[in-house]
């Protein structure tokens, strides 16, 4: 399982998203200001930051949160 966290440097809500993501040992940040982050965002059709996409081990999307920061309990409910 992996929590993909999409951020940008100039995003005012992205620091909060990073803080939430740091509470989970299975998260990875993708900076949409660089090519790798933008490519991963395009793969998941992420158009805004912050966004998070929870995927299983075969990259199937379990749940996603677009354009806002979810509460840690919301993520935990889907990651259980």
Residue pairs with C-beta under 8 A, 6 or more apart in sequence:
1 26
1 54
1 55
1 56
1 57
1 62
1 79
2 26
2 27
2 28
2 54
2 55
3 21
3 24
3 26
3 27
3 28
3 52
3 53
3 54
3 75
3 79
4 27
4 28
4 30
4 40
4 44
4 52
4 53
4 54
4 55
5 17
5 18
5 21
5 27
5 28
5 29
5 30
5 50
5 51
5 52
6 30
6 32
6 37
6 40
6 41
6 44
6 46
6 49
6 50
6 51
6 52
6 53
7 14
7 17
7 18
7 29
7 30
7 31
7 32
7 37
7 49
7 50
8 14
8 31
8 32
8 33
8 49
9 31
9 33
11 49
11 50
13 49
13 50
13 68
13 69
14 49
14 50
16 50
16 69
17 49
17 50
17 52
17 69
18 29
20 69
20 70
20 71
20 72
20 75
21 27
21 29
21 52
23 72
24 72
24 75
24 79
26 79
30 36
30 37
30 40
30 41
31 37
32 38
32 41
32 46
32 49
41 47
41 51
44 53
44 61
44 64
46 53
46 66
47 66
48 66
48 67
49 67
50 67
50 68
50 69
51 64
51 65
51 66
51 67
52 64
52 65
52 70
52 75
53 61
53 63
53 64
53 65
54 61
54 62
54 63
54 64
54 75
54 78
54 79
55 61
55 62
56 62
62 78
62 79
63 78
65 74
